Amino acid sequence: MAAKAERGPSRCDFEATFQLLGRKYVLPVLRALLDASPRRFNELREAVGANTATLTDRLRHLERLGLVRREVIRVLPRRVEYALTPMGRDLVKIFAPMIRWREKYSA
């Protein structure tokens, strides 16, 4: 049996985090929820500029990862609101240092 190439956990975690953040509309969704939370689906769609199918896919993915919470409000008509979870709020804390780094080294 051939041995798999070993990759340290920090490299895998680092790459996985950036792959997640690099998916189209993930950063704008997280930013929109950081700016105002909870938000309804149509508010997010307007803020992010994504089409309905793509936004639905990204929100479901972020919810599965535990970064976003989806709450159904049982009123007529039914409302669905999205908000960052504590884990999601922890993730967005890394944005400020990254922005400072970009500002420091951008031309």
N, C-alpha and C positions, 0 to 999 in steps of 0.2 A: 504494500500500500504506500503510495507516494505521500510524503509529508507535505502538509499545507504550509505555505509561506506564513511565517508568524508576523503579526503586526501587534504592536503594543496597544493596550487599551486606550491610552491617551490619544494616540494617533487616530484610532477608529472613532473614538468619541468626538474628537475635534473635526474630523472629516464629516461625520454624520450630522453634526450641528450645522456646519456650513452648507451641506447638501440640503438640509431642511430649509435653512434661511434663504438659500439660493433659488428655491422654487418660485416661479412667477406668482406674484401677488401675496406671498406669505408675509414679507416685511410690511407692505402697506396695510394688510389686515391687522397685524400685531400693533402697528403704529396707530391705526384708527381706533382700536380698542383701548390703547393706552391713553389716547387723547380724550375719549369719551366712552364710558362703559357703565352699564350695558348699552348695546346698540341693537336695533332691529335689523333684519336682513337687508331691507331696501336702503336703510341709512348706510350700512356698510358697502353695499353695491355702489351707491353714489360716491362715497368717500374714496373707494379703492379704484373704481372704474373698470371692474371686471364684469364679464358676462355672468349670467345666472348660473350656468352649469359649472364654470370654473370656480366661482366663489363658493358654491355648494361643496365642490370637491375639496377645496382648501380648508373650509371650515370643518368638514367631517374629519379630515386628516389631523388638523390641529386639535380637535376634540378627542380623537382616538389617542393622541400623544399626551393628553392631559393638560394642554396649554390653554384651551378655550373651553368654557362651559356654555352649553346650550340649555336654555330654560324655556319651556312652553308655558305661556300664561293663558290660563283657561278662562278666557272671556270671549264674547262674540263681537267681532270676528276674532278668531284665535290669533294670538301674537306669539312670536318666537324672538327671544332676545339672546344675544351672545355677549360674553364678558371674559376677560382674562381670569384664569385661575391663579392661585398663589404661585404655582410653578411657572405659569406664563409671565407673571409680573417679575419673577426672578430672572427669567430669560431676557426680558427687555431691558433689564438693568445693565446688560453688557453693551447696549447701544451707545451710551454716553461716552465711555472711554474709546470706543471705536471711532466715533465722530471726532473726538478731540485728536486722535492719532491722524485721521484723514486731513483735518484742518492744518495740523502741524506740518505734514509732509506733502500736501498737495501744492502744485505749482500755482 
